[in-house]
Amino acid sequence: MATEASPVVGDDKVKDSQSQECPKCGNEMSMTRIIRTEGPSGMFWVCDDYSCGTVVNKSGVEVEQLNLT
């Protein structure tokens, strides 16, 4: 009788791709769609600590911080 494969095999890879550590404060970052009137728009990693405001593009290059007012 064949043993059944664990359904958790690919979950670790998915979780790793859905979060990243902030290079400034060390908090978790989330992938977010940003639409700006000035500056680059698209998908960016944004720090979950909004007082930090760090924004990193998909390539890992830090871009201008968000000004949340």
PDB file with SEQRES, HELIX, SHEET and CRYST1 records, atoms N, CA, C and O in Angstrom:
SEQRES   1 A   69  MET ALA THR GLU ALA SER PRO VAL VAL GLY ASP ASP LYS          
SEQRES   2 A   69  VAL LYS ASP SER GLN SER GLN GLU CYS PRO LYS CYS GLY          
SEQRES   3 A   69  ASN GLU MET SER MET THR ARG ILE ILE ARG THR GLU GLY          
SEQRES   4 A   69  PRO SER GLY MET PHE TRP VAL CYS ASP ASP TYR SER CYS          
SEQRES   5 A   69  GLY THR VAL VAL ASN LYS SER GLY VAL GLU VAL GLU GLN          
SEQRES   6 A   69  LEU ASN LEU THR                                              
HELIX    1 AA1 ASP A   11  GLN A   18  1                                   8    
SHEET    1 AA1 4 SER A  19  GLU A  21  0                                        
SHEET    2 AA1 4 GLU A  28  ILE A  34 -1                                        
SHEET    3 AA1 4 GLY A  42  CYS A  47 -1                                        
SHEET    4 AA1 4 VAL A  55  ASN A  57 -1                                        
CRYST1    1.000    1.000    1.000  90.00  90.00  90.00 P 1           1          
ATOM      1  N   MET A   1       0.851  -1.176   0.000  1.00  0.00           N  
ATOM      2  CA  MET A   1       0.000   0.000   0.000  1.00  0.00           C  
ATOM      3  C   MET A   1       0.898   1.241   0.000  1.00  0.00           C  
ATOM      4  O   MET A   1       1.840   1.325   0.788  1.00  0.00           O  
ATOM      5  N   ALA A   2       0.611   2.191  -0.872  1.00  0.00           N  
ATOM      6  CA  ALA A   2       1.416   3.414  -0.976  1.00  0.00           C  
ATOM      7  C   ALA A   2       1.067   4.380   0.151  1.00  0.00           C  
ATOM      8  O   ALA A   2      -0.086   4.481   0.572  1.00  0.00           O  
ATOM      9  N   THR A   3       2.075   5.078   0.622  1.00  0.00           N  
ATOM     10  CA  THR A   3       1.821   6.065   1.666  1.00  0.00           C  
ATOM     11  C   THR A   3       1.397   7.377   1.021  1.00  0.00           C  
ATOM     12  O   THR A   3       1.857   7.728  -0.065  1.00  0.00           O  
ATOM     13  N   GLU A   4       0.533   8.077   1.692  1.00  0.00           N  
ATOM     14  CA  GLU A   4       0.013   9.334   1.158  1.00  0.00           C  
ATOM     15  C   GLU A   4       0.999  10.466   1.440  1.00  0.00           C  
ATOM     16  O   GLU A   4       1.516  10.570   2.553  1.00  0.00           O  
ATOM     17  N   ALA A   5       1.262  11.309   0.454  1.00  0.00           N  
ATOM     18  CA  ALA A   5       2.175  12.437   0.620  1.00  0.00           C  
ATOM     19  C   ALA A   5       1.523  13.503   1.478  1.00  0.00           C  
ATOM     20  O   ALA A   5       0.308  13.697   1.443  1.00  0.00           O  
ATOM     21  N   SER A   6       2.338  14.179   2.237  1.00  0.00           N  
ATOM     22  CA  SER A   6       1.853  15.241   3.100  1.00  0.00           C  
ATOM     23  C   SER A   6       1.408  16.441   2.264  1.00  0.00           C  
ATOM     24  O   SER A   6       2.132  16.840   1.352  1.00  0.00           O  
ATOM     25  N   PRO A   7       0.252  17.024   2.541  1.00  0.00           N  
ATOM     26  CA  PRO A   7      -0.208  18.182   1.767  1.00  0.00           C  
ATOM     27  C   PRO A   7       0.534  19.470   2.126  1.00  0.00           C  
ATOM     28  O   PRO A   7       0.284  20.511   1.518  1.00  0.00           O  
ATOM     29  N   VAL A   8       1.429  19.416   3.090  1.00  0.00           N  
ATOM     30  CA  VAL A   8       2.125  20.600   3.569  1.00  0.00           C  
ATOM     31  C   VAL A   8       3.434  20.840   2.812  1.00  0.00           C  
ATOM     32  O   VAL A   8       4.140  21.803   3.112  1.00  0.00           O  
ATOM     33  N   VAL A   9       3.771  20.002   1.851  1.00  0.00           N  
ATOM     34  CA  VAL A   9       5.067  20.043   1.172  1.00  0.00           C  
ATOM     35  C   VAL A   9       5.381  21.411   0.588  1.00  0.00           C  
ATOM     36  O   VAL A   9       6.487  21.909   0.796  1.00  0.00           O  
ATOM     37  N   GLY A  10       4.453  22.046  -0.138  1.00  0.00           N  
ATOM     38  CA  GLY A  10       4.732  23.316  -0.801  1.00  0.00           C  
ATOM     39  C   GLY A  10       4.376  24.542   0.015  1.00  0.00           C  
ATOM     40  O   GLY A  10       4.685  25.657  -0.407  1.00  0.00           O  
ATOM     41  N   ASP A  11       3.742  24.384   1.164  1.00  0.00           N  
ATOM     42  CA  ASP A  11       3.296  25.531   1.951  1.00  0.00           C  
ATOM     43  C   ASP A  11       4.441  26.408   2.433  1.00  0.00           C  
ATOM     44  O   ASP A  11       4.289  27.628   2.492  1.00  0.00           O  
ATOM     45  N   ASP A  12       5.586  25.823   2.778  1.00  0.00           N  
ATOM     46  CA  ASP A  12       6.707  26.619   3.269  1.00  0.00           C  
ATOM     47  C   ASP A  12       7.219  27.562   2.190  1.00  0.00           C  
ATOM     48  O   ASP A  12       7.580  28.699   2.492  1.00  0.00           O  
ATOM     49  N   LYS A  13       7.259  27.115   0.947  1.00  0.00           N  
ATOM     50  CA  LYS A  13       7.723  27.960  -0.149  1.00  0.00           C  
ATOM     51  C   LYS A  13       6.765  29.121  -0.373  1.00  0.00           C  
ATOM     52  O   LYS A  13       7.204  30.243  -0.627  1.00  0.00           O  
ATOM     53  N   VAL A  14       5.472  28.869  -0.282  1.00  0.00           N  
ATOM     54  CA  VAL A  14       4.480  29.916  -0.477  1.00  0.00           C  
ATOM     55  C   VAL A  14       4.592  30.963   0.619  1.00  0.00           C  
ATOM     56  O   VAL A  14       4.550  32.159   0.331  1.00  0.00           O  
ATOM     57  N   LYS A  15       4.732  30.540   1.865  1.00  0.00           N  
ATOM     58  CA  LYS A  15       4.839  31.482   2.975  1.00  0.00           C  
ATOM     59  C   LYS A  15       6.090  32.342   2.857  1.00  0.00           C  
ATOM     60  O   LYS A  15       6.047  33.535   3.160  1.00  0.00           O  
ATOM     61  N   ASP A  16       7.205  31.758   2.420  1.00  0.00           N  
ATOM     62  CA  ASP A  16       8.438  32.516   2.267  1.00  0.00           C  
ATOM     63  C   ASP A  16       8.306  33.580   1.190  1.00  0.00           C  
ATOM     64  O   ASP A  16       8.898  34.653   1.311  1.00  0.00           O  
ATOM     65  N   SER A  17       7.542  33.305   0.138  1.00  0.00           N  
ATOM     66  CA  SER A  17       7.400  34.268  -0.943  1.00  0.00           C  
ATOM     67  C   SER A  17       6.379  35.351  -0.623  1.00  0.00           C  
ATOM     68  O   SER A  17       6.309  36.354  -1.334  1.00  0.00           O  
ATOM     69  N   GLN A  18       5.580  35.170   0.436  1.00  0.00           N  
ATOM     70  CA  GLN A  18       4.549  36.141   0.782  1.00  0.00           C  
ATOM     71  C   GLN A  18       5.001  37.137   1.835  1.00  0.00           C  
ATOM     72  O   GLN A  18       4.256  38.069   2.139  1.00  0.00           O  
ATOM     73  N   SER A  19       6.185  36.982   2.401  1.00  0.00           N  
ATOM     74  CA  SER A  19       6.674  37.946   3.385  1.00  0.00           C  
ATOM     75  C   SER A  19       8.183  38.066   3.271  1.00  0.00           C  
ATOM     76  O   SER A  19       8.869  37.178   2.764  1.00  0.00           O  
ATOM     77  N   GLN A  20       8.670  39.187   3.758  1.00  0.00           N  
ATOM     78  CA  GLN A  20      10.089  39.490   3.692  1.00  0.00           C  
ATOM     79  C   GLN A  20      10.411  40.361   4.904  1.00  0.00           C  
ATOM     80  O   GLN A  20       9.523  41.025   5.440  1.00  0.00           O  
ATOM     81  N   GLU A  21      11.657  40.367   5.337  1.00  0.00           N  
ATOM     82  CA  GLU A  21      12.059  41.162   6.491  1.00  0.00           C  
ATOM     83  C   GLU A  21      12.485  42.558   6.036  1.00  0.00           C  
ATOM     84  O   GLU A  21      13.194  42.701   5.040  1.00  0.00           O  
ATOM     85  N   CYS A  22      12.051  43.584   6.766  1.00  0.00           N  
ATOM     86  CA  CYS A  22      12.401  44.975   6.455  1.00  0.00           C  
ATOM     87  C   CYS A  22      13.902  45.190   6.689  1.00  0.00           C  
ATOM     88  O   CYS A  22      14.417  44.815   7.743  1.00  0.00           O  
ATOM     89  N   PRO A  23      14.613  45.792   5.718  1.00  0.00           N  
ATOM     90  CA  PRO A  23      16.045  46.011   5.882  1.00  0.00           C  
ATOM     91  C   PRO A  23      16.378  47.078   6.924  1.00  0.00           C  
ATOM     92  O   PRO A  23      17.505  47.114   7.419  1.00  0.00           O  
ATOM     93  N   LYS A  24      15.418  47.954   7.269  1.00  0.00           N  
ATOM     94  CA  LYS A  24      15.679  49.024   8.240  1.00  0.00           C  
ATOM     95  C   LYS A  24      15.313  48.650   9.669  1.00  0.00           C  
ATOM     96  O   LYS A  24      16.122  48.805  10.584  1.00  0.00           O  
ATOM     97  N   CYS A  25      14.082  48.154   9.861  1.00  0.00           N  
ATOM     98  CA  CYS A  25      13.616  47.926  11.232  1.00  0.00           C  
ATOM     99  C   CYS A  25      13.494  46.445  11.597  1.00  0.00           C  
ATOM    100  O   CYS A  25      13.358  46.117  12.776  1.00  0.00           O  
ATOM    101  N   GLY A  26      13.540  45.544  10.610  1.00  0.00           N  
ATOM    102  CA  GLY A  26      13.459  44.106  10.890  1.00  0.00           C  
ATOM    103  C   GLY A  26      12.056  43.564  10.997  1.00  0.00           C  
ATOM    104  O   GLY A  26      11.886  42.361  11.196  1.00  0.00           O  
ATOM    105  N   ASN A  27      11.023  44.418  10.872  1.00  0.00           N  
ATOM    106  CA  ASN A  27       9.641  43.937  10.900  1.00  0.00           C  
ATOM    107  C   ASN A  27       9.305  43.239   9.593  1.00  0.00           C  
ATOM    108  O   ASN A  27      10.062  43.307   8.625  1.00  0.00           O  
ATOM    109  N   GLU A  28       8.173  42.576   9.578  1.00  0.00           N  
ATOM    110  CA  GLU A  28       7.731  41.863   8.382  1.00  0.00           C  
ATOM    111  C   GLU A  28       7.267  42.861   7.318  1.00  0.00           C  
ATOM    112  O   GLU A  28       6.713  43.913   7.637  1.00  0.00           O  
ATOM    113  N   MET A  29       7.503  42.511   6.046  1.00  0.00           N  
ATOM    114  CA  MET A  29       7.032  43.314   4.920  1.00  0.00           C  
ATOM    115  C   MET A  29       6.029  42.485   4.136  1.00  0.00           C  
ATOM    116  O   MET A  29       6.106  41.257   4.133  1.00  0.00           O  
ATOM    117  N   SER A  30       5.083  43.150   3.468  1.00  0.00           N  
ATOM    118  CA  SER A  30       4.079  42.467   2.657  1.00  0.00           C  
ATOM    119  C   SER A  30       4.104  43.034   1.246  1.00  0.00           C  
ATOM    120  O   SER A  30       4.388  44.215   1.052  1.00  0.00           O  
ATOM    121  N   MET A  31       3.806  42.192   0.261  1.00  0.00           N  
ATOM    122  CA  MET A  31       3.725  42.630  -1.123  1.00  0.00           C  
ATOM    123  C   MET A  31       2.438  43.422  -1.301  1.00  0.00           C  
ATOM    124  O   MET A  31       1.358  42.942  -0.956  1.00  0.00           O  
ATOM    125  N   THR A  32       2.550  44.641  -1.843  1.00  0.00           N  
ATOM    126  CA  THR A  32       1.415  45.543  -1.943  1.00  0.00           C  
ATOM    127  C   THR A  32       1.431  46.241  -3.299  1.00  0.00           C  
ATOM    128  O   THR A  32       2.498  46.585  -3.807  1.00  0.00           O  
ATOM    129  N   ARG A  33       0.276  46.448  -3.877  1.00  0.00           N  
ATOM    130  CA  ARG A  33       0.183  47.207  -5.121  1.00  0.00           C  
ATOM    131  C   ARG A  33       0.080  48.683  -4.763  1.00  0.00           C  
ATOM    132  O   ARG A  33      -0.800  49.090  -4.005  1.00  0.00           O  
ATOM    133  N   ILE A  34       0.998  49.484  -5.321  1.00  0.00           N  
ATOM    134  CA  ILE A  34       1.041  50.919  -5.050  1.00  0.00           C  
ATOM    135  C   ILE A  34       0.804  51.663  -6.357  1.00  0.00           C  
ATOM    136  O   ILE A  34       1.449  51.386  -7.368  1.00  0.00           O  
ATOM    137  N   ILE A  35      -0.129  52.612  -6.325  1.00  0.00           N  
ATOM    138  CA  ILE A  35      -0.391  53.465  -7.480  1.00  0.00           C  
ATOM    139  C   ILE A  35      -0.087  54.894  -7.054  1.00  0.00           C  
ATOM    140  O   ILE A  35      -0.701  55.415  -6.123  1.00  0.00           O  
ATOM    141  N   ARG A  36       0.862  55.524  -7.739  1.00  0.00           N  
ATOM    142  CA  ARG A  36       1.290  56.879  -7.398  1.00  0.00           C  
ATOM    143  C   ARG A  36       1.055  57.811  -8.575  1.00  0.00           C  
ATOM    144  O   ARG A  36       1.091  57.391  -9.731  1.00  0.00           O  
ATOM    145  N   THR A  37       0.811  59.099  -8.265  1.00  0.00           N  
ATOM    146  CA  THR A  37       0.724  60.096  -9.326  1.00  0.00           C  
ATOM    147  C   THR A  37       2.122  60.535  -9.744  1.00  0.00           C  
ATOM    148  O   THR A  37       2.345  60.889 -10.902  1.00  0.00           O  
ATOM    149  N   GLU A  38       3.058  60.512  -8.809  1.00  0.00           N  
ATOM    150  CA  GLU A  38       4.456  60.831  -9.093  1.00  0.00           C  
ATOM    151  C   GLU A  38       5.315  59.696  -8.563  1.00  0.00           C  
ATOM    152  O   GLU A  38       5.120  59.256  -7.430  1.00  0.00           O  
ATOM    153  N   GLY A  39       6.254  59.218  -9.352  1.00  0.00           N  
ATOM    154  CA  GLY A  39       7.117  58.126  -8.931  1.00  0.00           C  
ATOM    155  C   GLY A  39       6.627  56.797  -9.462  1.00  0.00           C  
ATOM    156  O   GLY A  39       5.598  56.732 -10.134  1.00  0.00           O  
ATOM    157  N   PRO A  40       7.362  55.733  -9.165  1.00  0.00           N  
ATOM    158  CA  PRO A  40       7.025  54.420  -9.709  1.00  0.00           C  
ATOM    159  C   PRO A  40       5.765  53.817  -9.081  1.00  0.00           C  
ATOM    160  O   PRO A  40       5.508  53.979  -7.888  1.00  0.00           O  
ATOM    161  N   SER A  41       4.998  53.129  -9.900  1.00  0.00           N  
ATOM    162  CA  SER A  41       3.819  52.401  -9.437  1.00  0.00           C  
ATOM    163  C   SER A  41       4.021  50.919  -9.725  1.00  0.00           C  
ATOM    164  O   SER A  41       4.869  50.556 -10.541  1.00  0.00           O  
ATOM    165  N   GLY A  42       3.258  50.071  -9.070  1.00  0.00           N  
ATOM    166  CA  GLY A  42       3.336  48.633  -9.307  1.00  0.00           C  
ATOM    167  C   GLY A  42       3.336  47.857  -8.007  1.00  0.00           C  
ATOM    168  O   GLY A  42       2.804  48.323  -6.999  1.00  0.00           O  
ATOM    169  N   MET A  43       3.939  46.654  -8.027  1.00  0.00           N  
ATOM    170  CA  MET A  43       3.993  45.782  -6.867  1.00  0.00           C  
ATOM    171  C   MET A  43       5.295  46.023  -6.100  1.00  0.00           C  
ATOM    172  O   MET A  43       6.380  45.958  -6.677  1.00  0.00           O  
ATOM    173  N   PHE A  44       5.182  46.302  -4.800  1.00  0.00           N  
ATOM    174  CA  PHE A  44       6.333  46.597  -3.956  1.00  0.00           C  
ATOM    175  C   PHE A  44       6.188  45.878  -2.617  1.00  0.00           C  
ATOM    176  O   PHE A  44       5.077  45.579  -2.178  1.00  0.00           O  
ATOM    177  N   TRP A  45       7.326  45.604  -1.971  1.00  0.00           N  
ATOM    178  CA  TRP A  45       7.341  45.142  -0.585  1.00  0.00           C  
ATOM    179  C   TRP A  45       7.233  46.386   0.286  1.00  0.00           C  
ATOM    180  O   TRP A  45       8.035  47.309   0.144  1.00  0.00           O  
ATOM    181  N   VAL A  46       6.244  46.425   1.192  1.00  0.00           N  
ATOM    182  CA  VAL A  46       6.025  47.564   2.083  1.00  0.00           C  
ATOM    183  C   VAL A  46       6.104  47.073   3.520  1.00  0.00           C  
ATOM    184  O   VAL A  46       5.518  46.050   3.873  1.00  0.00           O  
ATOM    185  N   CYS A  47       6.847  47.825   4.354  1.00  0.00           N  
ATOM    186  CA  CYS A  47       6.997  47.465   5.760  1.00  0.00           C  
ATOM    187  C   CYS A  47       5.638  47.541   6.457  1.00  0.00           C  
ATOM    188  O   CYS A  47       4.897  48.508   6.279  1.00  0.00           O  
ATOM    189  N   ASP A  48       5.317  46.517   7.250  1.00  0.00           N  
ATOM    190  CA  ASP A  48       4.048  46.495   7.978  1.00  0.00           C  
ATOM    191  C   ASP A  48       3.999  47.535   9.088  1.00  0.00           C  
ATOM    192  O   ASP A  48       2.914  47.881   9.556  1.00  0.00           O  
ATOM    193  N   ASP A  49       5.152  48.039   9.517  1.00  0.00           N  
ATOM    194  CA  ASP A  49       5.217  49.117  10.505  1.00  0.00           C  
ATOM    195  C   ASP A  49       5.181  50.431   9.726  1.00  0.00           C  
ATOM    196  O   ASP A  49       6.197  50.861   9.179  1.00  0.00           O  
ATOM    197  N   TYR A  50       4.011  51.066   9.678  1.00  0.00           N  
ATOM    198  CA  TYR A  50       3.844  52.244   8.826  1.00  0.00           C  
ATOM    199  C   TYR A  50       4.652  53.445   9.296  1.00  0.00           C  
ATOM    200  O   TYR A  50       4.843  54.384   8.523  1.00  0.00           O  
ATOM    201  N   SER A  51       5.131  53.449  10.533  1.00  0.00           N  
ATOM    202  CA  SER A  51       6.008  54.541  10.978  1.00  0.00           C  
ATOM    203  C   SER A  51       7.384  54.416  10.328  1.00  0.00           C  
ATOM    204  O   SER A  51       8.108  55.407  10.231  1.00  0.00           O  
ATOM    205  N   CYS A  52       7.755  53.217   9.880  1.00  0.00           N  
ATOM    206  CA  CYS A  52       9.016  52.984   9.169  1.00  0.00           C  
ATOM    207  C   CYS A  52       8.880  53.436   7.720  1.00  0.00           C  
ATOM    208  O   CYS A  52       9.705  54.204   7.227  1.00  0.00           O  
ATOM    209  N   GLY A  53       7.838  52.960   7.035  1.00  0.00           N  
ATOM    210  CA  GLY A  53       7.550  53.395   5.676  1.00  0.00           C  
ATOM    211  C   GLY A  53       8.504  52.911   4.605  1.00  0.00           C  
ATOM    212  O   GLY A  53       8.535  53.492   3.520  1.00  0.00           O  
ATOM    213  N   THR A  54       9.284  51.875   4.861  1.00  0.00           N  
ATOM    214  CA  THR A  54      10.239  51.379   3.879  1.00  0.00           C  
ATOM    215  C   THR A  54       9.513  50.681   2.737  1.00  0.00           C  
ATOM    216  O   THR A  54       8.597  49.888   2.958  1.00  0.00           O  
ATOM    217  N   VAL A  55       9.938  50.991   1.501  1.00  0.00           N  
ATOM    218  CA  VAL A  55       9.374  50.383   0.301  1.00  0.00           C  
ATOM    219  C   VAL A  55      10.523  49.805  -0.509  1.00  0.00           C  
ATOM    220  O   VAL A  55      11.505  50.493  -0.788  1.00  0.00           O  
ATOM    221  N   VAL A  56      10.396  48.534  -0.887  1.00  0.00           N  
ATOM    222  CA  VAL A  56      11.429  47.839  -1.657  1.00  0.00           C  
ATOM    223  C   VAL A  56      10.760  47.245  -2.895  1.00  0.00           C  
ATOM    224  O   VAL A  56       9.690  46.644  -2.795  1.00  0.00           O  
ATOM    225  N   ASN A  57      11.398  47.413  -4.082  1.00  0.00           N  
ATOM    226  CA  ASN A  57      10.791  46.837  -5.284  1.00  0.00           C  
ATOM    227  C   ASN A  57      11.009  45.332  -5.310  1.00  0.00           C  
ATOM    228  O   ASN A  57      11.681  44.779  -4.438  1.00  0.00           O  
ATOM    229  N   LYS A  58      10.440  44.672  -6.310  1.00  0.00           N  
ATOM    230  CA  LYS A  58      10.515  43.204  -6.379  1.00  0.00           C  
ATOM    231  C   LYS A  58      11.943  42.707  -6.551  1.00  0.00           C  
ATOM    232  O   LYS A  58      12.242  41.563  -6.210  1.00  0.00           O  
ATOM    233  N   SER A  59      12.827  43.548  -7.074  1.00  0.00           N  
ATOM    234  CA  SER A  59      14.233  43.156  -7.266  1.00  0.00           C  
ATOM    235  C   SER A  59      15.055  43.306  -5.993  1.00  0.00           C  
ATOM    236  O   SER A  59      16.203  42.863  -5.943  1.00  0.00           O  
ATOM    237  N   GLY A  60      14.483  43.927  -4.961  1.00  0.00           N  
ATOM    238  CA  GLY A  60      15.191  44.101  -3.700  1.00  0.00           C  
ATOM    239  C   GLY A  60      15.843  45.463  -3.538  1.00  0.00           C  
ATOM    240  O   GLY A  60      16.586  45.678  -2.580  1.00  0.00           O  
ATOM    241  N   VAL A  61      15.575  46.402  -4.469  1.00  0.00           N  
ATOM    242  CA  VAL A  61      16.154  47.735  -4.400  1.00  0.00           C  
ATOM    243  C   VAL A  61      15.196  48.651  -3.645  1.00  0.00           C  
ATOM    244  O   VAL A  61      14.008  48.716  -3.961  1.00  0.00           O  
ATOM    245  N   GLU A  62      15.721  49.358  -2.646  1.00  0.00           N  
ATOM    246  CA  GLU A  62      14.897  50.253  -1.854  1.00  0.00           C  
ATOM    247  C   GLU A  62      14.548  51.491  -2.677  1.00  0.00           C  
ATOM    248  O   GLU A  62      15.420  52.091  -3.305  1.00  0.00           O  
ATOM    249  N   VAL A  63      13.266  51.871  -2.670  1.00  0.00           N  
ATOM    250  CA  VAL A  63      12.812  53.049  -3.403  1.00  0.00           C  
ATOM    251  C   VAL A  63      12.343  54.097  -2.399  1.00  0.00           C  
ATOM    252  O   VAL A  63      12.378  53.870  -1.190  1.00  0.00           O  
ATOM    253  N   GLU A  64      11.905  55.244  -2.912  1.00  0.00           N  
ATOM    254  CA  GLU A  64      11.471  56.360  -2.065  1.00  0.00           C  
ATOM    255  C   GLU A  64      10.394  55.917  -1.076  1.00  0.00           C  
ATOM    256  O   GLU A  64       9.463  55.197  -1.436  1.00  0.00           O  
ATOM    257  N   GLN A  65      10.536  56.359   0.175  1.00  0.00           N  
ATOM    258  CA  GLN A  65       9.585  55.971   1.213  1.00  0.00           C  
ATOM    259  C   GLN A  65       8.222  56.566   0.947  1.00  0.00           C  
ATOM    260  O   GLN A  65       8.095  57.614   0.313  1.00  0.00           O  
ATOM    261  N   LEU A  66       7.194  55.876   1.445  1.00  0.00           N  
ATOM    262  CA  LEU A  66       5.827  56.390   1.327  1.00  0.00           C  
ATOM    263  C   LEU A  66       5.628  57.517   2.313  1.00  0.00           C  
ATOM    264  O   LEU A  66       6.080  57.442   3.456  1.00  0.00           O  
ATOM    265  N   ASN A  67       4.955  58.557   1.872  1.00  0.00           N  
ATOM    266  CA  ASN A  67       4.606  59.666   2.741  1.00  0.00           C  
ATOM    267  C   ASN A  67       3.124  59.522   3.064  1.00  0.00           C  
ATOM    268  O   ASN A  67       2.272  59.986   2.306  1.00  0.00           O  
ATOM    269  N   LEU A  68       2.820  58.888   4.177  1.00  0.00           N  
ATOM    270  CA  LEU A  68       1.437  58.640   4.565  1.00  0.00           C  
ATOM    271  C   LEU A  68       0.960  59.774   5.443  1.00  0.00           C  
ATOM    272  O   LEU A  68       1.319  59.866   6.617  1.00  0.00           O  
ATOM    273  N   THR A  69       0.140  60.644   4.856  1.00  0.00           N  
ATOM    274  CA  THR A  69      -0.394  61.780   5.629  1.00  0.00           C  
ATOM    275  C   THR A  69      -1.881  61.740   5.680  1.00  0.00           C  
ATOM    276  O   THR A  69      -2.501  62.614   6.286  1.00  0.00           O  
TER     277      THR A  69                                                      
END                                                                             
